[in-house]
Amino acid sequence: MDTSSLHALNFEEHPALDSLLDQLLTLRETTRILADERLAKFSADFSAGNVNPSAVNLAQYLALRRQDLRDIQDRLAALGLSSLGRGESHILDNLNRVIGLLAHSTGTDISNIPPMPDAIDAVTGRRLLDDHCDQVFGPPPVGRAVRLMVTLPETAADDALLVHTLVAEGMNCARINCAHDDSTAWKRMIAHVRSAETAIGRECRVLMDLGGQKIRTGPVETQPAVFHLNPERDRIGKIVQPAWVLLQSDEGVAQSHPAVRAHQALLRIPAKVHKELAAGDRIVFTDLRGKRRHLDISERTQQGDVIAQTWQSAYFTDAAEFIWQSPGHDGQYRKRSSFKLNPCAEVPVEIKVNSGDPLLLSLDGAFGHPARYDAQGHLITPAHIGCSHPDIIAQLQPGQRVWIDDGRIGALVETVTTQGVLLRITHAGSRGAPVRPAKGLNFPGLSLKLPALTEQDRQDLDFIVEHADGVNFSFVQTAEDMRSLLDELDRRGATDFPIVAKIETQQAVTNLPAIILSSIGRHPLGIMIARGDLAIEIGNARLAEIQEEILWLCEAAHVPVVWATQVLETMAKKGIRSRPELTDAAMSGRAECVMLNKGPYILDAIRVLDSILTRMEAHQRKKDSRLRALHW
């Protein structure tokens, strides 16, 4: 809008402009007061009281957004002025400019009202965000501003070519999760990344996740493994292929080779029997249903293993007695000896629940077990499962939501008992769902009173500071959590070590401003929207809204964001392109970094994501639409 147009907007023609100007001046003063009050609470987090400019801008943005601005926005938009909806990175400067334009258009003298000093303008806000992004994720690749973070699989420790290809195809940050593998494997992964950097001539940062407080289901009772031999049948039930079994000697270590995958079972038998078995011999046994079954010896593999087959289905455990028979000259089979299998590791019992079932989350640490019924089918005791942090159970109250195994099972706390809490299953799928050991437990909305860092985290932090370029802080929930990590880094001399705070819980969302303000002046900071755990905590329906709000807050703080979890997951894991996931990938370009999880088709996913992000940058930057020429 030029000056002549502004003069045309005088008070006589637009009497509402004067009141709009008054509203904006009041809004600016309220913003200043509220922002100063918030910042005062974090004065100890800034060196010598020098408040970080980005922290000031965030506090002002939060103060502004505590008020409903929709009416003001509509009135400003009708005048062709900024509606304040795209000024996150320079909120006060944006407000000052609108006030100045309105004052000019109405001829109002506001010289007696001092403007707020040191307001960050749009150019500076963008530069600060870019600088902070470089500090955490490294320089941007040529042709694409958004960085790609990839979770390295276990095989990356021994597959240098895979890591080299990941970097060559566009990986800018390699993510290593300390919850998996060990320091020996991590060192090899990092060495491969450094080697690829040198060979390709492009930097690739290494960021490592602390394992954090993993709240999981406890162990369950075990039972002998049951082998099931099942010949192949056609569509009318006729057997067309036998069930195959691979027999190995129990003297050596169990060997895995391609032949194993072609057989339904691998059994380890006494070396003496294994050595003398010959084609035409037979192994007879009685299965768990009392049915007489036999295995016919077919041949030996090149590795020396014995292949057997059966045309009958069978169920058995390692407790079964096997009788080795050989055919005589008369064609009759005669017993050579009897034997048992090498003992197999027992397997967890299946604890299956359906919607409406009770499930006891127990305090006593006893092994979990299925529900138990009497002879008439009446429930005696509900299914039990323990918790890795039994002290959490004492915090639960009736009505508390509980999610198990990444949200596959949902429940509500129904009753608090001396044994623990009785849950009522609300979500388990149409066919029920198994409750397995060592699976995640989520308690949405519950403030978990647990230390932010475990002893294992502190040990891993020693390695991370020495070998990696940054740390991803798992399950951070409060400003105090952040301060505890900062203190640990200071003790290790890592006073400017980059941190990415992973937002995974409702508490973390609620406390996000405090998490940022407590650390933004001390370390390079990034925020990861861990959408998997977060969706369990707040619900899928709210996730889209919350991830938008996180993006806005972080832009106001000039803090780069990682858009994480399930990005092109179907492609990475199955090689299948999903239209909803492609749309999600396009939207992810509003963050500064996008994370892909590991999978067999990860290279395809990187190529597709690189293409999408490169093209979308011509159309979108944060919330701003970029008006690139269209060719219609």
C-alpha positions as CSV (number, residue, x, y, z in Angstrom):
1,M,0.0,0.0,0.0
2,D,1.6,3.3,-1.1
3,T,1.5,6.7,0.8
4,S,-1.3,8.2,-1.2
5,S,-3.5,5.2,-0.5
6,L,-2.7,5.6,3.2
7,H,-3.7,9.2,3.2
8,A,-7.0,8.2,1.6
9,L,-7.8,6.1,4.7
10,N,-8.6,9.1,6.9
11,F,-10.7,9.2,10.0
12,E,-13.7,10.9,8.4
13,E,-14.0,8.1,5.8
14,H,-13.2,5.3,8.2
15,P,-14.2,6.2,11.8
16,A,-13.5,2.7,13.0
17,L,-9.7,3.1,12.3
18,D,-9.2,5.2,15.4
19,S,-10.7,2.6,17.7
20,L,-8.7,-0.1,16.0
21,L,-5.5,1.9,16.6
22,D,-6.4,2.2,20.3
23,Q,-7.0,-1.5,20.5
24,L,-3.6,-2.2,19.0
25,L,-1.8,0.2,21.3
26,T,-3.5,-1.4,24.3
27,L,-2.6,-4.8,22.9
28,R,1.1,-3.8,22.5
29,E,1.3,-2.6,26.1
30,T,-0.4,-5.7,27.5
31,T,2.0,-7.8,25.5
32,R,5.0,-6.0,27.0
33,I,3.7,-6.4,30.6
34,L,2.9,-10.1,30.2
35,A,6.1,-10.9,28.4
36,D,8.2,-9.2,31.1
37,E,6.4,-11.1,33.8
38,R,7.1,-14.4,32.1
39,L,10.8,-13.7,31.4
40,A,11.4,-12.6,35.0
41,K,10.8,-16.2,36.1
42,F,13.7,-17.4,34.0
43,S,16.3,-14.6,34.8
44,A,18.6,-17.2,36.4
45,D,18.8,-19.1,33.1
46,F,20.4,-16.2,31.3
47,S,24.1,-15.3,31.9
48,A,24.5,-12.1,33.8
49,G,20.9,-11.3,33.2
50,N,21.3,-10.8,29.5
51,V,18.1,-12.2,28.2
52,N,18.3,-13.9,24.8
53,P,16.5,-11.8,22.1
54,S,14.8,-15.0,20.8
55,A,13.5,-15.7,24.4
56,V,12.1,-12.1,24.4
57,N,10.3,-12.7,21.1
58,L,8.9,-16.0,22.3
59,A,7.6,-14.3,25.5
60,Q,6.0,-11.5,23.5
61,Y,4.4,-14.0,21.1
62,L,3.0,-16.0,24.0
63,A,1.7,-12.8,25.6
64,L,0.0,-11.7,22.3
65,R,-1.5,-15.2,21.8
66,R,-3.1,-15.2,25.2
67,Q,-5.8,-13.0,23.7
68,D,-8.3,-13.8,21.0
69,L,-7.3,-11.7,18.0
70,R,-9.7,-12.9,15.4
71,D,-11.9,-9.8,15.2
72,I,-8.8,-7.5,15.0
73,Q,-7.4,-9.8,12.3
74,D,-10.5,-9.5,10.2
75,R,-10.5,-5.7,10.4
76,L,-6.9,-5.4,9.5
77,A,-7.2,-7.8,6.6
78,A,-10.1,-5.8,5.3
79,L,-7.8,-2.8,5.1
80,G,-5.1,-4.7,3.3
81,L,-2.8,-4.6,6.3
82,S,-0.9,-7.4,8.0
83,S,-3.4,-9.4,10.1
84,L,-0.6,-10.4,12.5
85,G,-0.9,-14.1,11.5
86,R,2.5,-14.6,10.0
87,G,4.8,-12.7,12.3
88,E,5.9,-15.4,14.7
89,S,9.6,-14.7,14.2
90,H,9.3,-10.9,14.6
91,I,6.1,-10.4,16.6
92,L,6.7,-7.0,18.1
93,D,8.2,-5.5,14.9
94,N,5.1,-6.7,13.0
95,L,2.8,-5.1,15.6
96,N,4.8,-1.8,15.5
97,R,4.6,-1.5,11.8
98,V,0.8,-2.0,11.7
99,I,0.4,0.6,14.5
100,G,2.6,3.0,12.5
101,L,0.6,2.5,9.3
102,L,-2.7,3.0,11.1
103,A,-1.4,6.1,12.9
104,H,-0.2,7.5,9.6
105,S,-3.6,6.8,7.9
106,T,-5.6,8.5,10.6
107,G,-3.2,11.4,11.2
108,T,-2.8,10.4,14.8
109,D,0.3,11.6,16.7
110,I,1.6,8.7,18.8
111,S,5.0,10.2,19.4
112,N,4.2,10.5,23.1
113,I,3.8,6.7,23.2
114,P,7.3,5.2,23.2
115,P,7.7,2.2,20.9
116,M,9.1,-1.0,22.4
117,P,12.9,-1.1,21.8
118,D,15.0,-3.8,20.2
119,A,12.2,-5.4,18.3
120,I,13.5,-8.2,16.0
121,D,12.5,-7.5,12.4
122,A,11.5,-10.2,9.8
123,V,15.0,-10.4,8.2
124,T,16.7,-10.8,11.6
125,G,14.1,-13.4,12.8
126,R,14.7,-15.5,9.7
127,R,18.4,-15.2,10.1
128,L,18.3,-16.3,13.8
129,L,16.2,-19.3,12.9
130,D,18.6,-20.3,10.1
131,D,21.7,-19.8,12.4
132,H,20.2,-21.9,15.1
133,C,19.3,-24.6,12.6
134,D,22.9,-24.7,11.4
135,Q,24.2,-25.0,14.9
136,V,22.0,-28.0,15.7
137,F,21.7,-29.8,12.3
138,G,24.6,-28.5,10.4
139,P,24.6,-26.6,7.1
140,P,21.8,-27.1,4.6
141,P,22.4,-29.2,1.5
142,V,22.5,-27.6,-1.9
143,G,19.0,-27.0,-3.2
144,R,17.1,-27.9,-0.1
145,A,16.8,-26.0,3.2
146,V,15.1,-28.7,5.2
147,R,17.5,-31.3,6.7
148,L,16.8,-35.0,6.6
149,M,17.5,-37.1,9.7
150,V,17.6,-40.9,9.4
151,T,17.5,-43.5,12.2
152,L,20.4,-45.8,11.6
153,P,19.5,-49.6,11.7
154,E,21.6,-52.1,13.6
155,T,23.2,-53.2,10.3
156,A,24.8,-49.8,9.9
157,A,27.5,-50.9,12.4
158,D,28.8,-53.4,9.9
159,D,27.6,-52.0,6.6
160,A,29.8,-49.0,5.6
161,L,28.3,-49.0,2.1
162,L,24.8,-48.5,3.5
163,V,25.8,-45.5,5.5
164,H,27.8,-44.1,2.6
165,T,24.7,-44.4,0.4
166,L,22.4,-42.8,3.0
167,V,24.7,-39.8,3.1
168,A,25.0,-39.7,-0.7
169,E,21.3,-39.8,-1.2
170,G,20.6,-36.9,1.2
171,M,20.9,-37.8,4.9
172,N,22.1,-34.7,6.7
173,C,21.8,-36.1,10.3
174,A,22.3,-39.7,11.4
175,R,20.2,-40.6,14.5
176,I,21.5,-43.4,16.8
177,N,19.2,-44.5,19.6
178,C,21.0,-45.5,22.8
179,A,18.1,-47.7,23.7
180,H,19.5,-50.2,21.2
181,D,22.9,-51.8,20.5
182,D,26.0,-50.8,22.6
183,S,28.9,-48.4,22.5
184,T,31.0,-50.7,20.3
185,A,28.3,-50.7,17.6
186,W,27.8,-47.0,18.0
187,K,31.5,-46.3,17.4
188,R,31.4,-48.3,14.2
189,M,28.3,-46.5,13.0
190,I,29.8,-43.1,13.7
191,A,33.1,-44.1,12.0
192,H,31.1,-45.0,8.9
193,V,29.4,-41.6,9.0
194,R,32.7,-39.8,9.3
195,S,34.2,-41.8,6.5
196,A,31.2,-41.0,4.2
197,E,31.5,-37.3,5.1
198,T,35.1,-37.3,3.9
199,A,34.4,-39.3,0.8
200,I,31.4,-37.3,-0.3
201,G,32.6,-33.9,0.9
202,R,29.4,-33.0,2.8
203,E,28.8,-32.7,6.5
204,C,26.5,-35.2,8.3
205,R,25.7,-34.6,11.9
206,V,25.4,-37.5,14.4
207,L,22.6,-37.0,17.0
208,M,22.1,-39.6,19.7
209,D,18.9,-40.3,21.7
210,L,19.2,-40.9,25.4
211,G,17.1,-43.9,26.4
212,G,15.2,-42.1,29.2
213,Q,12.8,-43.5,31.6
214,K,11.2,-46.4,29.7
215,I,7.9,-47.3,31.4
216,R,7.1,-50.8,30.2
217,T,5.1,-53.9,31.0
218,G,6.8,-56.4,33.3
219,P,7.9,-60.0,32.5
220,V,5.3,-62.7,32.1
221,E,5.3,-66.4,32.9
222,T,6.9,-68.7,30.4
223,Q,6.0,-72.1,29.0
224,P,7.7,-74.6,26.7
225,A,7.9,-73.6,23.1
226,V,5.4,-75.5,21.0
227,F,6.5,-76.6,17.5
228,H,3.8,-76.8,14.9
229,L,4.4,-78.8,11.7
230,N,1.8,-77.9,9.1
231,P,1.8,-79.4,5.6
232,E,0.7,-77.1,2.8
233,R,-2.9,-77.7,1.6
234,D,-4.8,-76.5,-1.4
235,R,-8.0,-74.6,-1.4
236,I,-10.1,-77.7,-0.7
237,G,-7.9,-78.9,2.1
238,K,-5.9,-81.5,0.2
239,I,-2.2,-81.8,1.3
240,V,0.0,-80.8,-1.6
241,Q,3.4,-80.2,0.1
242,P,4.9,-81.8,3.3
243,A,6.1,-79.9,6.3
244,W,9.9,-79.6,6.3
245,V,12.2,-79.8,9.3
246,L,15.9,-79.1,9.5
247,L,17.8,-81.2,12.0
248,Q,21.1,-79.9,13.4
249,S,23.7,-81.4,15.8
250,D,23.5,-80.1,19.4
251,E,27.3,-80.1,19.7
252,G,28.0,-76.9,17.7
253,V,26.4,-73.5,17.7
254,A,23.0,-73.2,15.9
255,Q,23.7,-72.0,12.4
256,S,21.4,-69.9,10.3
257,H,21.7,-70.1,6.6
258,P,19.3,-69.9,3.6
259,A,18.2,-73.5,4.0
260,V,16.7,-72.7,7.4
261,R,14.3,-70.2,6.0
262,A,12.8,-72.8,3.7
263,H,11.9,-75.1,6.6
264,Q,9.2,-74.8,9.2
265,A,11.2,-75.9,12.2
266,L,14.9,-76.2,13.2
267,L,15.5,-78.9,15.8
268,R,18.8,-79.7,17.6
269,I,19.3,-83.4,18.2
270,P,22.1,-85.4,19.9
271,A,25.3,-85.4,17.8
272,K,25.5,-89.2,17.8
273,V,22.1,-89.6,16.2
274,H,22.6,-86.7,13.9
275,K,25.9,-88.2,12.5
276,E,24.4,-91.5,11.6
277,L,21.0,-90.5,10.3
278,A,20.6,-91.6,6.7
279,A,18.0,-91.0,3.9
280,G,15.2,-93.5,4.4
281,D,15.4,-93.5,8.2
282,R,12.4,-92.4,10.3
283,I,11.9,-90.5,13.6
284,V,8.7,-91.5,15.4
285,F,7.0,-89.5,18.2
286,T,3.6,-88.9,19.9
287,D,2.5,-85.3,19.6
288,L,0.7,-83.2,22.2
289,R,-2.7,-84.4,21.0
290,G,-1.8,-88.0,21.6
291,K,-1.4,-88.7,17.8
292,R,1.4,-90.9,16.5
293,R,3.5,-89.0,14.0
294,H,6.8,-89.6,12.1
295,L,9.5,-87.6,10.3
296,D,11.0,-89.2,7.1
297,I,14.7,-88.4,6.6
298,S,15.2,-87.0,3.1
299,E,18.8,-85.8,2.6
300,R,21.7,-83.8,4.0
301,T,22.5,-80.2,3.1
302,Q,25.9,-79.0,2.0
303,Q,26.3,-77.7,5.5
304,G,25.8,-81.2,6.9
305,D,22.4,-80.6,8.3
306,V,19.7,-83.2,7.9
307,I,16.4,-82.5,6.1
308,A,13.2,-84.4,7.2
309,Q,9.6,-84.2,6.1
310,T,6.1,-85.1,7.3
311,W,2.8,-85.2,5.5
312,Q,0.9,-85.0,8.8
313,S,0.3,-82.0,11.1
314,A,1.9,-82.2,14.5
315,Y,2.3,-80.2,17.7
316,F,5.2,-81.0,20.2
317,T,7.6,-79.6,22.7
318,D,11.2,-80.4,23.5
319,A,9.9,-82.8,26.2
320,A,8.7,-85.2,23.6
321,E,10.4,-88.6,23.3
322,F,11.7,-89.4,19.7
323,I,12.4,-92.9,18.5
324,W,15.0,-93.3,15.7
325,Q,14.1,-96.2,13.3
326,S,15.9,-97.6,10.3
327,P,14.3,-99.9,7.7
328,G,15.5,-103.6,7.6
329,H,16.0,-105.9,4.7
330,D,12.3,-106.9,5.0
331,G,11.2,-103.3,4.8
332,Q,10.1,-103.2,8.4
333,Y,11.3,-100.3,10.6
334,R,13.3,-101.2,13.7
335,K,14.3,-99.1,16.6
336,R,17.9,-97.8,16.7
337,S,17.6,-95.6,19.8
338,S,15.5,-93.0,21.5
339,F,16.4,-89.4,22.3
340,K,15.0,-85.9,23.3
341,L,15.6,-82.6,21.7
342,N,18.2,-80.2,23.0
343,P,16.2,-78.1,25.5
344,C,14.7,-75.0,23.9
345,A,14.3,-71.6,25.6
346,E,10.8,-71.2,27.0
347,V,8.5,-68.6,25.5
348,P,6.2,-66.1,27.2
349,V,2.7,-67.3,27.8
350,E,0.1,-65.4,25.7
351,I,-2.0,-62.9,27.6
352,K,-4.8,-61.9,25.3
353,V,-7.5,-59.3,26.2
354,N,-10.6,-58.2,24.5
355,S,-12.6,-55.0,24.9
356,G,-14.5,-55.1,28.2
357,D,-12.0,-57.5,29.9
358,P,-10.4,-56.7,33.2
359,L,-6.6,-56.5,33.5
360,L,-4.7,-56.1,36.8
361,L,-1.7,-53.8,36.6
362,S,0.1,-55.3,39.6
363,L,2.3,-53.9,42.3
364,D,3.9,-57.1,43.5
365,G,6.4,-57.7,40.7
366,A,5.1,-61.2,40.1
367,F,5.2,-62.5,36.5
368,G,2.2,-61.7,34.4
369,H,-0.2,-64.4,33.5
370,P,-3.5,-64.9,31.6
371,A,-6.9,-64.8,33.1
372,R,-7.8,-68.0,35.0
373,Y,-11.2,-69.6,34.9
374,D,-12.9,-72.5,36.8
375,A,-14.4,-75.6,35.1
376,Q,-17.7,-73.8,34.5
377,G,-15.9,-70.9,32.7
378,H,-16.3,-68.4,35.5
379,L,-13.5,-65.9,36.0
380,I,-11.3,-66.7,39.0
381,T,-8.6,-64.1,38.6
382,P,-8.2,-61.5,35.8
383,A,-5.1,-61.4,33.6
384,H,-2.1,-59.8,35.4
385,I,0.8,-57.7,34.1
386,G,3.5,-55.9,36.0
387,C,5.1,-52.5,35.4
388,S,8.8,-51.6,35.2
389,H,8.2,-48.7,37.5
390,P,5.7,-50.0,40.1
391,D,5.8,-46.7,42.1
392,I,3.9,-45.1,39.2
393,I,0.9,-47.4,40.0
394,A,0.4,-45.6,43.3
395,Q,-0.2,-42.4,41.4
396,L,-3.1,-43.8,39.4
397,Q,-6.7,-43.0,40.1
398,P,-10.0,-44.3,38.8
399,G,-10.7,-42.8,35.3
400,Q,-7.1,-42.5,34.3
401,R,-6.4,-43.6,30.7
402,V,-3.8,-46.2,30.1
403,W,-2.3,-47.2,26.7
404,I,-0.3,-50.3,26.2
405,D,2.1,-51.3,23.4
406,D,2.2,-48.0,21.4
407,G,-1.6,-47.5,21.7
408,R,-2.6,-51.0,20.4
409,I,-4.4,-51.6,23.7
410,G,-6.4,-48.9,25.6
411,A,-7.8,-49.1,29.1
412,L,-9.2,-47.1,32.0
413,V,-8.4,-47.5,35.6
414,E,-11.5,-48.9,37.2
415,T,-10.5,-49.7,40.8
416,V,-7.5,-49.2,43.0
417,T,-6.7,-52.3,45.1
418,T,-4.0,-53.5,47.5
419,Q,-2.6,-55.6,44.6
420,G,-2.4,-52.7,42.1
421,V,-5.0,-51.1,39.8
422,L,-7.7,-53.0,38.0
423,L,-8.0,-51.8,34.4
424,R,-11.0,-52.2,32.1
425,I,-10.0,-52.7,28.5
426,T,-11.6,-50.2,26.1
427,H,-9.6,-50.8,22.9
428,A,-8.2,-54.1,21.7
429,G,-9.3,-54.5,18.1
430,S,-12.1,-56.7,16.9
431,R,-10.2,-60.0,17.6
432,G,-8.5,-58.9,20.8
433,A,-4.9,-58.1,21.4
434,P,-1.9,-59.7,23.2
435,V,-0.4,-58.1,26.3
436,R,3.3,-58.7,25.8
437,P,6.3,-58.1,28.1
438,A,8.6,-55.1,27.8
439,K,6.0,-53.0,25.9
440,G,5.4,-49.3,26.4
441,L,2.9,-48.0,29.0
442,N,1.5,-44.5,28.6
443,F,-0.6,-42.6,31.1
444,P,-1.9,-39.5,29.3
445,G,-2.0,-36.4,31.4
446,L,-0.3,-37.9,34.4
447,S,2.7,-36.0,35.8
448,L,5.2,-38.8,36.3
449,K,7.3,-38.2,39.3
450,L,10.5,-39.8,37.9
451,P,14.0,-38.4,37.5
452,A,14.6,-37.0,34.1
453,L,17.9,-38.9,33.6
454,T,18.6,-42.5,34.5
455,E,22.1,-43.7,35.6
456,Q,22.3,-45.4,32.2
457,D,21.6,-42.0,30.5
458,R,24.5,-40.5,32.4
459,Q,26.8,-43.2,31.2
460,D,25.6,-42.9,27.7
461,L,26.0,-39.1,27.9
462,D,29.8,-39.6,28.5
463,F,29.9,-41.4,25.1
464,I,27.7,-38.9,23.3
465,V,29.7,-35.9,24.4
466,E,32.9,-37.5,23.2
467,H,31.7,-38.9,19.9
468,A,28.5,-37.3,18.7
469,D,27.4,-33.8,17.5
470,G,24.3,-33.5,19.6
471,V,21.9,-35.2,22.0
472,N,18.2,-36.0,21.7
473,F,16.6,-35.7,25.1
474,S,13.9,-38.3,25.5
475,F,10.8,-37.8,27.6
476,V,11.7,-34.3,28.8
477,Q,8.6,-32.9,30.6
478,T,9.6,-29.8,32.5
479,A,12.1,-26.9,32.7
480,E,13.7,-28.7,35.6
481,D,14.3,-31.7,33.4
482,M,16.1,-29.5,30.9
483,R,18.2,-27.9,33.7
484,S,19.3,-31.3,34.9
485,L,20.6,-32.2,31.4
486,L,22.3,-28.8,31.1
487,D,24.0,-29.4,34.4
488,E,25.2,-32.8,33.3
489,L,26.6,-31.4,30.1
490,D,28.3,-28.6,32.0
491,R,30.0,-31.2,34.2
492,R,31.5,-32.8,31.1
493,G,32.7,-29.5,29.7
494,A,30.1,-29.5,26.9
495,T,28.8,-26.0,27.6
496,D,27.6,-25.4,24.0
497,F,26.6,-29.0,23.1
498,P,23.4,-29.0,20.9
499,I,20.2,-30.4,22.4
500,V,17.0,-31.6,20.7
501,A,14.2,-31.8,23.3
502,K,11.8,-34.6,22.3
503,I,8.2,-33.6,22.9
504,E,6.4,-36.9,23.7
505,T,3.9,-36.3,26.5
506,Q,1.0,-34.0,27.4
507,Q,3.2,-32.5,30.2
508,A,5.9,-31.6,27.7
509,V,3.4,-29.8,25.5
510,T,2.0,-27.9,28.5
511,N,5.5,-27.0,29.6
512,L,7.0,-26.3,26.2
513,P,7.5,-22.5,26.7
514,A,9.3,-23.2,30.0
515,I,11.4,-26.0,28.4
516,I,12.5,-23.5,25.7
517,L,13.1,-20.5,28.0
518,S,15.1,-22.5,30.5
519,S,17.7,-23.5,27.9
520,I,17.6,-21.2,24.9
521,G,20.2,-18.9,26.3
522,R,22.6,-21.6,27.3
523,H,22.8,-24.2,24.5
524,P,21.9,-24.6,20.8
525,L,18.4,-26.0,20.9
526,G,16.0,-27.9,18.7
527,I,12.6,-29.4,19.4
528,M,11.4,-32.8,18.1
529,I,7.7,-33.4,17.6
530,A,7.7,-37.1,18.5
531,R,4.3,-37.7,16.9
532,G,4.0,-41.4,17.8
533,D,4.1,-41.1,21.6
534,L,2.5,-37.7,21.5
535,A,-0.5,-39.1,19.6
536,I,-1.0,-41.7,22.3
537,E,-0.8,-39.0,25.0
538,I,-3.2,-36.4,23.5
539,G,-5.1,-38.5,20.9
540,N,-4.8,-38.6,17.2
541,A,-7.6,-36.0,16.7
542,R,-5.6,-33.3,18.6
543,L,-2.2,-34.1,17.1
544,A,-2.7,-32.1,14.0
545,E,-3.6,-29.0,16.1
546,I,-0.9,-29.4,18.6
547,Q,1.9,-29.9,16.1
548,E,0.8,-26.7,14.4
549,E,1.0,-24.8,17.8
550,I,4.5,-26.3,18.4
551,L,5.7,-25.1,15.0
552,W,4.4,-21.6,15.8
553,L,6.0,-21.4,19.3
554,C,9.3,-22.7,18.0
555,E,9.3,-20.2,15.1
556,A,8.7,-17.4,17.7
557,A,11.7,-18.7,19.6
558,H,13.8,-19.1,16.5
559,V,14.2,-22.8,17.5
560,P,14.4,-25.4,14.7
561,V,11.9,-28.2,14.7
562,V,12.2,-31.9,13.8
563,W,9.0,-33.4,12.3
564,A,9.3,-37.0,13.4
565,T,7.6,-40.4,13.5
566,Q,5.8,-42.3,10.7
567,V,7.1,-40.1,7.9
568,L,6.8,-42.2,4.7
569,E,6.7,-45.2,7.1
570,T,4.9,-47.5,4.7
571,M,7.4,-46.8,2.0
572,A,10.4,-47.3,4.3
573,K,9.1,-50.6,5.7
574,K,7.2,-52.1,2.8
575,G,8.2,-50.1,-0.3
576,I,4.6,-49.0,-0.8
577,R,3.7,-45.4,-1.5
578,S,0.7,-44.2,0.5
579,R,-1.1,-41.0,-0.6
580,P,-1.9,-39.8,2.9
581,E,1.8,-40.3,3.9
582,L,3.0,-38.4,0.8
583,T,0.7,-35.5,1.8
584,D,2.1,-35.6,5.3
585,A,5.6,-35.5,3.9
586,A,4.7,-32.4,1.9
587,M,3.4,-30.7,5.0
588,S,6.6,-31.7,6.9
589,G,8.5,-29.1,4.9
590,R,7.4,-26.4,7.4
591,A,9.8,-27.8,9.9
592,E,13.5,-27.4,9.7
593,C,14.3,-31.1,9.8
594,V,12.3,-34.2,8.9
595,M,13.1,-37.6,10.4
596,L,12.8,-41.0,8.7
597,N,12.8,-44.2,10.6
598,K,14.8,-47.3,9.5
599,G,13.3,-49.8,7.1
600,P,14.3,-52.1,4.3
601,Y,13.3,-49.5,1.7
602,I,14.8,-46.5,3.5
603,L,16.8,-45.4,0.4
604,D,13.6,-45.2,-1.7
605,A,12.0,-43.1,1.1
606,I,14.9,-40.7,1.2
607,R,14.8,-40.1,-2.5
608,V,11.1,-39.5,-2.5
609,L,11.2,-37.2,0.5
610,D,14.1,-35.2,-0.9
611,S,12.2,-34.7,-4.1
612,I,9.0,-33.6,-2.3
613,L,10.8,-31.2,0.0
614,T,12.8,-29.6,-2.7
615,R,9.7,-29.0,-4.8
616,M,7.6,-27.8,-1.9
617,E,10.2,-25.1,-0.9
618,A,9.2,-23.2,-4.1
619,H,5.6,-23.1,-2.7
620,Q,5.8,-22.9,1.0
621,R,8.1,-21.4,3.7
622,K,6.8,-22.0,7.2
623,K,3.3,-20.6,7.1
624,D,3.9,-18.3,4.1
625,S,2.8,-19.3,0.7
626,R,5.5,-18.6,-1.9
627,L,4.0,-17.3,-5.1
628,R,6.2,-19.1,-7.6
629,A,4.9,-18.8,-11.2
630,L,2.4,-21.5,-12.1
631,H,2.3,-23.1,-15.5
632,W,-1.3,-23.8,-16.4
